[in-house]
Amino acid sequence: MSSQGSSGNVLAALVSFFFPGLGQLCQGRIIAALLFFLASAILWIVWLGWLVHILAAIDAARYSPQSC
């Protein structure tokens, strides 16, 4: 199980920075991945898509799976 700051989260943050939602998809969070991707696509219309790239990377880096 990976924790915050693990190499898996670092990789997820990097790919999510370049393609919002891909890091969340790698972590198995399909809904979050779709939301980041759609938000990025919509916001690039008004030149704010870069903001979603940063938020997606931070979200992927800080993700910690809940233990049962």
All heavy atoms as TSV, in Angstrom:
chain	resi	resn	atom	element	x	y	z
A	1	MET	N	N	0.851	-1.166	0.000
A	1	MET	CA	C	0.000	0.000	0.000
A	1	MET	C	C	0.901	1.235	0.000
A	1	MET	O	O	1.818	1.344	0.788
A	1	MET	CB	C	-0.906	-0.024	1.229
A	1	MET	CG	C	-1.835	1.130	1.209
A	1	MET	SD	S	-3.362	1.072	2.144
A	1	MET	CE	C	-3.167	0.145	3.555
A	2	SER	N	N	0.649	2.160	-0.906
A	2	SER	CA	C	1.484	3.350	-1.003
A	2	SER	C	C	0.937	4.442	-0.096
A	2	SER	O	O	-0.250	4.537	0.159
A	2	SER	CB	C	1.551	3.846	-2.443
A	2	SER	OG	O	0.271	4.235	-2.850
A	3	SER	N	N	1.843	5.260	0.408
A	3	SER	CA	C	1.433	6.370	1.257
A	3	SER	C	C	1.838	7.671	0.605
A	3	SER	O	O	2.543	7.692	-0.401
A	3	SER	CB	C	2.104	6.245	2.631
A	3	SER	OG	O	3.507	6.322	2.481
A	4	GLN	N	N	1.377	8.775	1.185
A	4	GLN	CA	C	1.690	10.087	0.642
A	4	GLN	C	C	3.205	10.252	0.581
A	4	GLN	O	O	3.915	9.940	1.510
A	4	GLN	CB	C	1.076	11.162	1.529
A	4	GLN	CG	C	1.309	12.557	1.031
A	4	GLN	CD	C	0.626	13.571	1.921
A	4	GLN	OE1	O	-0.231	13.231	2.692
A	4	GLN	NE2	N	1.036	14.794	1.796
A	5	GLY	N	N	3.701	10.738	-0.559
A	5	GLY	CA	C	5.136	10.933	-0.736
A	5	GLY	C	C	5.836	9.716	-1.311
A	5	GLY	O	O	7.033	9.742	-1.543
A	6	SER	N	N	5.101	8.628	-1.531
A	6	SER	CA	C	5.720	7.436	-2.090
A	6	SER	C	C	6.080	7.676	-3.551
A	6	SER	O	O	5.602	8.619	-4.181
A	6	SER	CB	C	4.781	6.239	-1.973
A	6	SER	OG	O	3.701	6.382	-2.866
A	7	SER	N	N	6.904	6.829	-4.105
A	7	SER	CA	C	7.321	7.000	-5.500
A	7	SER	C	C	6.135	6.887	-6.451
A	7	SER	O	O	6.112	7.525	-7.493
A	7	SER	CB	C	8.400	5.978	-5.861
A	7	SER	OG	O	7.905	4.663	-5.700
A	8	GLY	N	N	5.126	6.097	-6.094
A	8	GLY	CA	C	3.927	5.991	-6.924
A	8	GLY	C	C	3.176	7.310	-6.993
A	8	GLY	O	O	2.671	7.702	-8.048
A	9	ASN	N	N	3.105	8.022	-5.879
A	9	ASN	CA	C	2.429	9.310	-5.863
A	9	ASN	C	C	3.224	10.359	-6.619
A	9	ASN	O	O	2.651	11.229	-7.262
A	9	ASN	CB	C	2.190	9.778	-4.428
A	9	ASN	CG	C	0.999	9.096	-3.795
A	9	ASN	OD1	O	0.419	8.195	-4.367
A	9	ASN	ND2	N	0.641	9.522	-2.612
A	10	VAL	N	N	4.545	10.278	-6.537
A	10	VAL	CA	C	5.388	11.235	-7.266
A	10	VAL	C	C	5.197	11.039	-8.765
A	10	VAL	O	O	5.020	12.007	-9.514
A	10	VAL	CB	C	6.873	11.073	-6.869
A	10	VAL	CG1	C	7.766	11.917	-7.760
A	10	VAL	CG2	C	7.069	11.448	-5.404
A	11	LEU	N	N	5.193	9.807	-9.210
A	11	LEU	CA	C	4.963	9.513	-10.628
A	11	LEU	C	C	3.563	9.959	-11.053
A	11	LEU	O	O	3.402	10.573	-12.113
A	11	LEU	CB	C	5.149	8.018	-10.902
A	11	LEU	CG	C	4.932	7.579	-12.343
A	11	LEU	CD1	C	5.948	8.256	-13.250
A	11	LEU	CD2	C	5.043	6.078	-12.450
A	12	ALA	N	N	2.563	9.683	-10.227
A	12	ALA	CA	C	1.196	10.098	-10.534
A	12	ALA	C	C	1.098	11.617	-10.633
A	12	ALA	O	O	0.415	12.148	-11.505
A	12	ALA	CB	C	0.231	9.568	-9.475
A	13	ALA	N	N	1.788	12.330	-9.749
A	13	ALA	CA	C	1.776	13.796	-9.785
A	13	ALA	C	C	2.429	14.313	-11.060
A	13	ALA	O	O	1.932	15.261	-11.681
A	13	ALA	CB	C	2.487	14.354	-8.557
A	14	LEU	N	N	3.519	13.690	-11.468
A	14	LEU	CA	C	4.205	14.135	-12.688
A	14	LEU	C	C	3.347	13.935	-13.931
A	14	LEU	O	O	3.208	14.846	-14.746
A	14	LEU	CB	C	5.533	13.399	-12.847
A	14	LEU	CG	C	6.661	13.868	-11.945
A	14	LEU	CD1	C	7.868	12.953	-12.075
A	14	LEU	CD2	C	7.037	15.299	-12.269
A	15	VAL	N	N	2.756	12.758	-14.067
A	15	VAL	CA	C	1.946	12.528	-15.261
A	15	VAL	C	C	0.669	13.361	-15.227
A	15	VAL	O	O	0.182	13.808	-16.258
A	15	VAL	CB	C	1.628	11.029	-15.502
A	15	VAL	CG1	C	2.876	10.239	-15.738
A	15	VAL	CG2	C	0.803	10.437	-14.394
A	16	SER	N	N	0.146	13.617	-14.020
A	16	SER	CA	C	-1.055	14.421	-13.892
A	16	SER	C	C	-0.782	15.884	-14.207
A	16	SER	O	O	-1.664	16.600	-14.660
A	16	SER	CB	C	-1.630	14.286	-12.484
A	16	SER	OG	O	-2.996	14.544	-12.482
A	17	PHE	N	N	0.444	16.328	-13.977
A	17	PHE	CA	C	0.803	17.712	-14.316
A	17	PHE	C	C	0.765	17.913	-15.829
A	17	PHE	O	O	0.307	18.937	-16.313
A	17	PHE	CB	C	2.186	18.059	-13.775
A	17	PHE	CG	C	2.617	19.459	-14.124
A	17	PHE	CD1	C	2.100	20.541	-13.444
A	17	PHE	CD2	C	3.512	19.688	-15.146
A	17	PHE	CE1	C	2.473	21.830	-13.764
A	17	PHE	CE2	C	3.899	20.966	-15.482
A	17	PHE	CZ	C	3.383	22.044	-14.791
A	18	PHE	N	N	1.234	16.921	-16.568
A	18	PHE	CA	C	1.276	17.042	-18.022
A	18	PHE	C	C	-0.048	16.666	-18.687
A	18	PHE	O	O	-0.372	17.164	-19.755
A	18	PHE	CB	C	2.420	16.217	-18.608
A	18	PHE	CG	C	3.758	16.771	-18.241
A	18	PHE	CD1	C	4.532	16.165	-17.286
A	18	PHE	CD2	C	4.225	17.935	-18.831
A	18	PHE	CE1	C	5.755	16.694	-16.931
A	18	PHE	CE2	C	5.447	18.479	-18.486
A	18	PHE	CZ	C	6.214	17.858	-17.531
A	19	PHE	N	N	-0.802	15.768	-18.065
A	19	PHE	CA	C	-2.098	15.352	-18.606
A	19	PHE	C	C	-3.054	15.182	-17.429
A	19	PHE	O	O	-3.100	14.111	-16.813
A	19	PHE	CB	C	-1.949	14.035	-19.375
A	19	PHE	CG	C	-3.144	13.694	-20.201
A	19	PHE	CD1	C	-3.308	14.223	-21.465
A	19	PHE	CD2	C	-4.127	12.856	-19.704
A	19	PHE	CE1	C	-4.426	13.908	-22.228
A	19	PHE	CE2	C	-5.241	12.538	-20.444
A	19	PHE	CZ	C	-5.389	13.068	-21.717
A	20	PRO	N	N	-3.787	16.247	-17.055
A	20	PRO	CA	C	-4.650	16.192	-15.869
A	20	PRO	C	C	-5.595	14.996	-15.876
A	20	PRO	O	O	-6.273	14.723	-16.855
A	20	PRO	CB	C	-5.438	17.505	-15.940
A	20	PRO	CG	C	-4.561	18.413	-16.718
A	20	PRO	CD	C	-3.881	17.540	-17.729
A	21	GLY	N	N	-5.592	14.284	-14.773
A	21	GLY	CA	C	-6.452	13.119	-14.624
A	21	GLY	C	C	-5.725	11.803	-14.815
A	21	GLY	O	O	-6.153	10.782	-14.302
A	22	LEU	N	N	-4.616	11.815	-15.522
A	22	LEU	CA	C	-3.900	10.563	-15.773
A	22	LEU	C	C	-3.290	10.001	-14.490
A	22	LEU	O	O	-3.305	8.789	-14.267
A	22	LEU	CB	C	-2.818	10.760	-16.839
A	22	LEU	CG	C	-2.116	9.509	-17.320
A	22	LEU	CD1	C	-3.121	8.498	-17.868
A	22	LEU	CD2	C	-1.083	9.847	-18.383
A	23	GLY	N	N	-2.796	10.861	-13.629
A	23	GLY	CA	C	-2.245	10.398	-12.348
A	23	GLY	C	C	-3.317	9.771	-11.474
A	23	GLY	O	O	-3.094	8.738	-10.850
A	24	GLN	N	N	-4.483	10.399	-11.442
A	24	GLN	CA	C	-5.592	9.839	-10.671
A	24	GLN	C	C	-6.037	8.509	-11.269
A	24	GLN	O	O	-6.373	7.585	-10.543
A	24	GLN	CB	C	-6.774	10.828	-10.642
A	24	GLN	CG	C	-6.552	12.029	-9.765
A	24	GLN	CD	C	-5.646	13.087	-10.360
A	24	GLN	OE1	O	-5.276	13.047	-11.521
A	24	GLN	NE2	N	-5.283	14.057	-9.552
A	25	LEU	N	N	-6.012	8.400	-12.588
A	25	LEU	CA	C	-6.370	7.144	-13.242
A	25	LEU	C	C	-5.374	6.047	-12.876
A	25	LEU	O	O	-5.765	4.904	-12.620
A	25	LEU	CB	C	-6.431	7.336	-14.755
A	25	LEU	CG	C	-7.016	6.204	-15.574
A	25	LEU	CD1	C	-8.468	5.958	-15.170
A	25	LEU	CD2	C	-6.934	6.515	-17.045
A	26	CYS	N	N	-4.096	6.387	-12.824
A	26	CYS	CA	C	-3.067	5.410	-12.417
A	26	CYS	C	C	-3.289	4.944	-10.981
A	26	CYS	O	O	-2.927	3.827	-10.631
A	26	CYS	CB	C	-1.673	6.026	-12.540
A	26	CYS	SG	S	-1.156	6.307	-14.233
A	27	GLN	N	N	-3.862	5.811	-10.150
A	27	GLN	CA	C	-4.131	5.462	-8.757
A	27	GLN	C	C	-5.464	4.721	-8.605
A	27	GLN	O	O	-5.829	4.326	-7.513
A	27	GLN	CB	C	-4.152	6.726	-7.891
A	27	GLN	CG	C	-2.805	7.369	-7.763
A	27	GLN	CD	C	-2.856	8.736	-7.104
A	27	GLN	OE1	O	-3.860	9.443	-7.171
A	27	GLN	NE2	N	-1.764	9.105	-6.468
A	28	GLY	N	N	-6.182	4.545	-9.707
A	28	GLY	CA	C	-7.440	3.813	-9.666
A	28	GLY	C	C	-8.641	4.668	-9.304
A	28	GLY	O	O	-9.698	4.147	-8.982
A	29	ARG	N	N	-8.504	5.984	-9.363
A	29	ARG	CA	C	-9.594	6.900	-9.015
A	29	ARG	C	C	-10.214	7.440	-10.307
A	29	ARG	O	O	-9.865	8.510	-10.776
A	29	ARG	CB	C	-9.070	8.024	-8.133
A	29	ARG	CG	C	-8.459	7.484	-6.853
A	29	ARG	CD	C	-8.060	8.562	-5.884
A	29	ARG	NE	N	-7.063	9.448	-6.473
A	29	ARG	CZ	C	-6.950	10.742	-6.154
A	29	ARG	NH1	N	-7.761	11.289	-5.296
A	29	ARG	NH2	N	-6.008	11.475	-6.717
A	30	ILE	N	N	-11.139	6.672	-10.855
A	30	ILE	CA	C	-11.706	6.969	-12.172
A	30	ILE	C	C	-12.537	8.250	-12.167
A	30	ILE	O	O	-12.414	9.074	-13.077
A	30	ILE	CB	C	-12.542	5.772	-12.665
A	30	ILE	CG1	C	-11.620	4.572	-12.849
A	30	ILE	CG2	C	-13.272	6.107	-13.955
A	30	ILE	CD1	C	-12.329	3.277	-13.114
A	31	ILE	N	N	-13.360	8.449	-11.150
A	31	ILE	CA	C	-14.212	9.647	-11.091
A	31	ILE	C	C	-13.347	10.907	-10.996
A	31	ILE	O	O	-13.580	11.886	-11.722
A	31	ILE	CB	C	-15.186	9.568	-9.897
A	31	ILE	CG1	C	-16.086	8.345	-10.007
A	31	ILE	CG2	C	-16.007	10.857	-9.797
A	31	ILE	CD1	C	-17.000	8.331	-11.207
A	32	ALA	N	N	-12.344	10.894	-10.129
A	32	ALA	CA	C	-11.449	12.054	-9.992
A	32	ALA	C	C	-10.716	12.308	-11.308
A	32	ALA	O	O	-10.534	13.459	-11.715
A	32	ALA	CB	C	-10.456	11.831	-8.860
A	33	ALA	N	N	-10.305	11.251	-11.976
A	33	ALA	CA	C	-9.605	11.395	-13.256
A	33	ALA	C	C	-10.495	12.079	-14.286
A	33	ALA	O	O	-10.062	13.005	-14.982
A	33	ALA	CB	C	-9.149	10.025	-13.765
A	34	LEU	N	N	-11.737	11.639	-14.383
A	34	LEU	CA	C	-12.671	12.252	-15.330
A	34	LEU	C	C	-12.937	13.715	-14.998
A	34	LEU	O	O	-12.981	14.568	-15.888
A	34	LEU	CB	C	-13.987	11.477	-15.352
A	34	LEU	CG	C	-13.955	10.134	-16.056
A	34	LEU	CD1	C	-15.270	9.395	-15.834
A	34	LEU	CD2	C	-13.686	10.304	-17.525
A	35	LEU	N	N	-13.086	14.020	-13.712
A	35	LEU	CA	C	-13.351	15.399	-13.304
A	35	LEU	C	C	-12.184	16.321	-13.640
A	35	LEU	O	O	-12.387	17.425	-14.154
A	35	LEU	CB	C	-13.670	15.458	-11.813
A	35	LEU	CG	C	-15.011	14.860	-11.404
A	35	LEU	CD1	C	-15.170	14.874	-9.892
A	35	LEU	CD2	C	-16.151	15.594	-12.065
A	36	PHE	N	N	-10.967	15.896	-13.355
A	36	PHE	CA	C	-9.802	16.726	-13.667
A	36	PHE	C	C	-9.638	16.898	-15.172
A	36	PHE	O	O	-9.311	17.982	-15.650
A	36	PHE	CB	C	-8.523	16.148	-13.053
A	36	PHE	CG	C	-8.331	16.541	-11.620
A	36	PHE	CD1	C	-8.386	15.599	-10.619
A	36	PHE	CD2	C	-8.095	17.856	-11.263
A	36	PHE	CE1	C	-8.208	15.949	-9.296
A	36	PHE	CE2	C	-7.920	18.222	-9.947
A	36	PHE	CZ	C	-7.980	17.265	-8.949
A	37	PHE	N	N	-9.864	15.831	-15.923
A	37	PHE	CA	C	-9.735	15.925	-17.372
A	37	PHE	C	C	-10.770	16.878	-17.965
A	37	PHE	O	O	-10.455	17.738	-18.786
A	37	PHE	CB	C	-9.859	14.539	-18.015
A	37	PHE	CG	C	-9.800	14.581	-19.511
A	37	PHE	CD1	C	-8.591	14.809	-20.147
A	37	PHE	CD2	C	-10.936	14.417	-20.274
A	37	PHE	CE1	C	-8.522	14.868	-21.535
A	37	PHE	CE2	C	-10.880	14.473	-21.659
A	37	PHE	CZ	C	-9.668	14.703	-22.277
A	38	LEU	N	N	-12.019	16.734	-17.540
A	38	LEU	CA	C	-13.081	17.592	-18.056
A	38	LEU	C	C	-12.895	19.046	-17.632
A	38	LEU	O	O	-13.097	19.964	-18.438
A	38	LEU	CB	C	-14.443	17.079	-17.601
A	38	LEU	CG	C	-14.894	15.775	-18.245
A	38	LEU	CD1	C	-16.202	15.294	-17.622
A	38	LEU	CD2	C	-15.044	15.933	-19.748
A	39	ALA	N	N	-12.494	19.262	-16.377
A	39	ALA	CA	C	-12.253	20.630	-15.906
A	39	ALA	C	C	-11.133	21.280	-16.704
A	39	ALA	O	O	-11.213	22.452	-17.076
A	39	ALA	CB	C	-11.913	20.616	-14.418
A	40	SER	N	N	-10.102	20.518	-16.988
A	40	SER	CA	C	-8.990	21.051	-17.777
A	40	SER	C	C	-9.443	21.408	-19.182
A	40	SER	O	O	-9.123	22.483	-19.702
A	40	SER	CB	C	-7.854	20.029	-17.843
A	40	SER	OG	O	-6.828	20.483	-18.675
A	41	ALA	N	N	-10.196	20.521	-19.801
A	41	ALA	CA	C	-10.671	20.762	-21.167
A	41	ALA	C	C	-11.553	22.003	-21.226
A	41	ALA	O	O	-11.420	22.834	-22.133
A	41	ALA	CB	C	-11.427	19.543	-21.681
A	42	ILE	N	N	-12.424	22.152	-20.251
A	42	ILE	CA	C	-13.320	23.308	-20.232
A	42	ILE	C	C	-12.559	24.598	-19.952
A	42	ILE	O	O	-12.770	25.616	-20.604
A	42	ILE	CB	C	-14.449	23.091	-19.203
A	42	ILE	CG1	C	-15.379	21.980	-19.687
A	42	ILE	CG2	C	-15.222	24.375	-18.947
A	42	ILE	CD1	C	-16.346	21.466	-18.644
A	43	LEU	N	N	-11.652	24.555	-18.982
A	43	LEU	CA	C	-10.943	25.780	-18.605
A	43	LEU	C	C	-9.901	26.215	-19.627
A	43	LEU	O	O	-9.517	27.382	-19.643
A	43	LEU	CB	C	-10.313	25.636	-17.224
A	43	LEU	CG	C	-11.314	25.684	-16.070
A	43	LEU	CD1	C	-10.609	25.501	-14.748
A	43	LEU	CD2	C	-12.086	26.989	-16.078
A	44	TRP	N	N	-9.433	25.316	-20.480
A	44	TRP	CA	C	-8.483	25.755	-21.507
A	44	TRP	C	C	-9.161	26.685	-22.517
A	44	TRP	O	O	-8.495	27.457	-23.193
A	44	TRP	CB	C	-7.825	24.581	-22.215
A	44	TRP	CG	C	-6.540	24.196	-21.543
A	44	TRP	CD1	C	-6.286	23.030	-20.896
A	44	TRP	CD2	C	-5.350	24.981	-21.425
A	44	TRP	NE1	N	-5.019	23.045	-20.365
A	44	TRP	CE2	C	-4.421	24.235	-20.694
A	44	TRP	CE3	C	-4.983	26.255	-21.861
A	44	TRP	CZ2	C	-3.148	24.714	-20.388
A	44	TRP	CZ3	C	-3.713	26.722	-21.548
A	44	TRP	CH2	C	-2.810	25.956	-20.828
A	45	ILE	N	N	-10.474	26.629	-22.574
A	45	ILE	CA	C	-11.202	27.529	-23.465
A	45	ILE	C	C	-10.991	28.981	-23.032
A	45	ILE	O	O	-10.889	29.876	-23.857
A	45	ILE	CB	C	-12.704	27.162	-23.499
A	45	ILE	CG1	C	-12.877	25.795	-24.142
A	45	ILE	CG2	C	-13.524	28.221	-24.230
A	45	ILE	CD1	C	-14.271	25.224	-24.026
A	46	VAL	N	N	-10.900	29.216	-21.725
A	46	VAL	CA	C	-10.705	30.574	-21.207
A	46	VAL	C	C	-9.281	30.775	-20.664
A	46	VAL	O	O	-9.037	31.631	-19.840
A	46	VAL	CB	C	-11.757	30.925	-20.124
A	46	VAL	CG1	C	-13.132	31.011	-20.712
A	46	VAL	CG2	C	-11.706	29.927	-18.981
A	47	TRP	N	N	-8.356	29.987	-21.116
A	47	TRP	CA	C	-6.928	30.093	-20.786
A	47	TRP	C	C	-6.598	29.861	-19.317
A	47	TRP	O	O	-5.607	30.358	-18.810
A	47	TRP	CB	C	-6.352	31.429	-21.242
A	47	TRP	CG	C	-6.375	31.552	-22.722
A	47	TRP	CD1	C	-7.330	32.195	-23.458
A	47	TRP	CD2	C	-5.476	30.976	-23.655
A	47	TRP	NE1	N	-7.064	32.061	-24.787
A	47	TRP	CE2	C	-5.916	31.321	-24.942
A	47	TRP	CE3	C	-4.329	30.200	-23.529
A	47	TRP	CZ2	C	-5.265	30.923	-26.086
A	47	TRP	CZ3	C	-3.674	29.809	-24.666
A	47	TRP	CH2	C	-4.139	30.171	-25.931
A	48	LEU	N	N	-7.426	29.131	-18.596
A	48	LEU	CA	C	-7.132	28.800	-17.203
A	48	LEU	C	C	-6.852	27.310	-17.012
A	48	LEU	O	O	-6.829	26.827	-15.901
A	48	LEU	CB	C	-8.283	29.229	-16.289
A	48	LEU	CG	C	-8.463	30.725	-16.110
A	48	LEU	CD1	C	-9.699	31.007	-15.293
A	48	LEU	CD2	C	-7.252	31.346	-15.471
A	49	GLY	N	N	-6.651	26.590	-18.096
A	49	GLY	CA	C	-6.395	25.156	-18.011
A	49	GLY	C	C	-5.139	24.824	-17.245
A	49	GLY	O	O	-5.064	23.790	-16.585
A	50	TRP	N	N	-4.150	25.705	-17.282
A	50	TRP	CA	C	-2.895	25.467	-16.549
A	50	TRP	C	C	-3.160	25.311	-15.054
A	50	TRP	O	O	-2.460	24.587	-14.364
A	50	TRP	CB	C	-1.906	26.609	-16.788
A	50	TRP	CG	C	-2.475	27.952	-16.410
A	50	TRP	CD1	C	-3.158	28.803	-17.218
A	50	TRP	CD2	C	-2.434	28.560	-15.125
A	50	TRP	NE1	N	-3.548	29.920	-16.514
A	50	TRP	CE2	C	-3.113	29.800	-15.217
A	50	TRP	CE3	C	-1.888	28.196	-13.899
A	50	TRP	CZ2	C	-3.267	30.663	-14.135
A	50	TRP	CZ3	C	-2.049	29.058	-12.824
A	50	TRP	CH2	C	-2.718	30.278	-12.941
A	51	LEU	N	N	-4.200	25.986	-14.555
A	51	LEU	CA	C	-4.544	25.886	-13.143
A	51	LEU	C	C	-4.949	24.463	-12.775
A	51	LEU	O	O	-4.551	23.947	-11.725
A	51	LEU	CB	C	-5.672	26.865	-12.824
A	51	LEU	CG	C	-6.111	26.961	-11.381
A	51	LEU	CD1	C	-4.958	27.455	-10.511
A	51	LEU	CD2	C	-7.283	27.911	-11.262
A	52	VAL	N	N	-5.694	23.800	-13.642
A	52	VAL	CA	C	-6.114	22.426	-13.384
A	52	VAL	C	C	-4.916	21.483	-13.430
A	52	VAL	O	O	-4.851	20.524	-12.667
A	52	VAL	CB	C	-7.215	21.979	-14.373
A	52	VAL	CG1	C	-7.625	20.544	-14.133
A	52	VAL	CG2	C	-8.407	22.895	-14.265
A	53	HIS	N	N	-3.945	21.750	-14.286
A	53	HIS	CA	C	-2.733	20.925	-14.331
A	53	HIS	C	C	-2.054	20.935	-12.962
A	53	HIS	O	O	-1.653	19.890	-12.454
A	53	HIS	CB	C	-1.755	21.463	-15.386
A	53	HIS	CG	C	-2.165	21.175	-16.788
A	53	HIS	ND1	N	-1.548	20.218	-17.541
A	53	HIS	CD2	C	-3.136	21.705	-17.565
A	53	HIS	CE1	C	-2.115	20.181	-18.743
A	53	HIS	NE2	N	-3.088	21.083	-18.776
A	54	ILE	N	N	-1.936	22.102	-12.363
A	54	ILE	CA	C	-1.283	22.224	-11.056
A	54	ILE	C	C	-2.116	21.551	-9.972
A	54	ILE	O	O	-1.579	20.798	-9.143
A	54	ILE	CB	C	-1.031	23.706	-10.737
A	54	ILE	CG1	C	0.000	24.279	-11.709
A	54	ILE	CG2	C	-0.562	23.884	-9.294
A	54	ILE	CD1	C	0.144	25.778	-11.671
A	55	LEU	N	N	-3.428	21.787	-9.966
A	55	LEU	CA	C	-4.292	21.175	-8.954
A	55	LEU	C	C	-4.319	19.657	-9.067
A	55	LEU	O	O	-4.328	18.951	-8.053
A	55	LEU	CB	C	-5.708	21.737	-9.067
A	55	LEU	CG	C	-5.869	23.202	-8.694
A	55	LEU	CD1	C	-7.289	23.671	-8.967
A	55	LEU	CD2	C	-5.487	23.439	-7.255
A	56	ALA	N	N	-4.322	19.131	-10.282
A	56	ALA	CA	C	-4.320	17.677	-10.476
A	56	ALA	C	C	-3.016	17.065	-9.967
A	56	ALA	O	O	-3.021	15.995	-9.356
A	56	ALA	CB	C	-4.521	17.334	-11.949
A	57	ALA	N	N	-1.903	17.733	-10.205
A	57	ALA	CA	C	-0.612	17.229	-9.723
A	57	ALA	C	C	-0.565	17.236	-8.200
A	57	ALA	O	O	-0.098	16.266	-7.580
A	57	ALA	CB	C	0.522	18.072	-10.296
A	58	ILE	N	N	-1.058	18.294	-7.576
A	58	ILE	CA	C	-1.070	18.362	-6.111
A	58	ILE	C	C	-1.981	17.285	-5.532
A	58	ILE	O	O	-1.623	16.610	-4.562
A	58	ILE	CB	C	-1.500	19.767	-5.648
A	58	ILE	CG1	C	-0.412	20.781	-5.994
A	58	ILE	CG2	C	-1.811	19.794	-4.151
A	58	ILE	CD1	C	-0.819	22.228	-5.798
A	59	ASP	N	N	-3.148	17.096	-6.140
A	59	ASP	CA	C	-4.076	16.070	-5.667
A	59	ASP	C	C	-3.463	14.678	-5.758
A	59	ASP	O	O	-3.577	13.883	-4.827
A	59	ASP	CB	C	-5.373	16.127	-6.475
A	59	ASP	CG	C	-6.337	15.033	-6.072
A	59	ASP	OD1	O	-6.863	15.107	-4.947
A	59	ASP	OD2	O	-6.556	14.110	-6.887
A	60	ALA	N	N	-2.808	14.374	-6.853
A	60	ALA	CA	C	-2.183	13.055	-7.016
A	60	ALA	C	C	-1.037	12.855	-6.029
A	60	ALA	O	O	-0.861	11.759	-5.494
A	60	ALA	CB	C	-1.675	12.890	-8.446
A	61	ALA	N	N	-0.281	13.901	-5.757
A	61	ALA	CA	C	0.843	13.783	-4.829
A	61	ALA	C	C	0.372	13.593	-3.383
A	61	ALA	O	O	1.013	12.890	-2.611
A	61	ALA	CB	C	1.717	15.028	-4.924
A	62	ARG	N	N	-0.731	14.200	-3.030
A	62	ARG	CA	C	-1.212	14.145	-1.641
A	62	ARG	C	C	-2.139	12.960	-1.366
A	62	ARG	O	O	-2.537	12.735	-0.233
A	62	ARG	CB	C	-1.937	15.435	-1.302
A	62	ARG	CG	C	-1.029	16.642	-1.332
A	62	ARG	CD	C	-1.789	17.862	-0.928
A	62	ARG	NE	N	-2.465	17.583	0.311
A	62	ARG	CZ	C	-2.324	18.289	1.428
A	62	ARG	NH1	N	-1.561	19.337	1.423
A	62	ARG	NH2	N	-2.978	17.971	2.526
A	63	TYR	N	N	-2.488	12.174	-2.377
A	63	TYR	CA	C	-3.429	11.072	-2.225
A	63	TYR	C	C	-2.895	10.016	-1.287
A	63	TYR	O	O	-1.734	9.600	-1.360
A	63	TYR	CB	C	-3.730	10.444	-3.589
A	63	TYR	CG	C	-4.625	9.231	-3.507
A	63	TYR	CD1	C	-5.951	9.359	-3.145
A	63	TYR	CD2	C	-4.135	7.964	-3.785
A	63	TYR	CE1	C	-6.777	8.259	-3.069
A	63	TYR	CE2	C	-4.943	6.857	-3.709
A	63	TYR	CZ	C	-6.273	7.002	-3.350
A	63	TYR	OH	O	-7.079	5.905	-3.270
A	64	SER	N	N	-3.742	9.589	-0.386
A	64	SER	CA	C	-3.420	8.493	0.532
A	64	SER	C	C	-4.632	7.580	0.598
A	64	SER	O	O	-5.700	8.003	1.034
A	64	SER	CB	C	-3.105	9.056	1.911
A	64	SER	OG	O	-2.809	8.021	2.809
A	65	PRO	N	N	-4.498	6.327	0.154
A	65	PRO	CA	C	-5.643	5.416	0.166
A	65	PRO	C	C	-6.119	5.155	1.599
A	65	PRO	O	O	-5.334	5.073	2.523
A	65	PRO	CB	C	-5.127	4.142	-0.478
A	65	PRO	CG	C	-3.660	4.272	-0.538
A	65	PRO	CD	C	-3.302	5.695	-0.325
A	66	GLN	N	N	-7.435	5.073	1.746
A	66	GLN	CA	C	-8.024	4.807	3.061
A	66	GLN	C	C	-7.878	3.325	3.384
A	66	GLN	O	O	-8.143	2.470	2.563
A	66	GLN	CB	C	-9.501	5.186	3.053
A	66	GLN	CG	C	-9.765	6.634	2.715
A	66	GLN	CD	C	-9.174	7.572	3.756
A	66	GLN	OE1	O	-9.181	7.284	4.939
A	66	GLN	NE2	N	-8.667	8.690	3.289
A	67	SER	N	N	-7.464	3.033	4.603
A	67	SER	CA	C	-7.342	1.628	5.014
A	67	SER	C	C	-8.678	1.134	5.552
A	67	SER	O	O	-9.463	1.876	6.115
A	67	SER	CB	C	-6.258	1.474	6.075
A	67	SER	OG	O	-6.590	2.266	7.202
A	68	CYS	N	N	-8.944	-0.153	5.341
A	68	CYS	CA	C	-10.222	-0.730	5.769
A	68	CYS	C	C	-10.141	-1.190	7.204
A	68	CYS	O	O	-9.220	-1.588	7.730
A	68	CYS	CB	C	-10.597	-1.906	4.892
A	68	CYS	SG	S	-10.908	-1.403	3.198
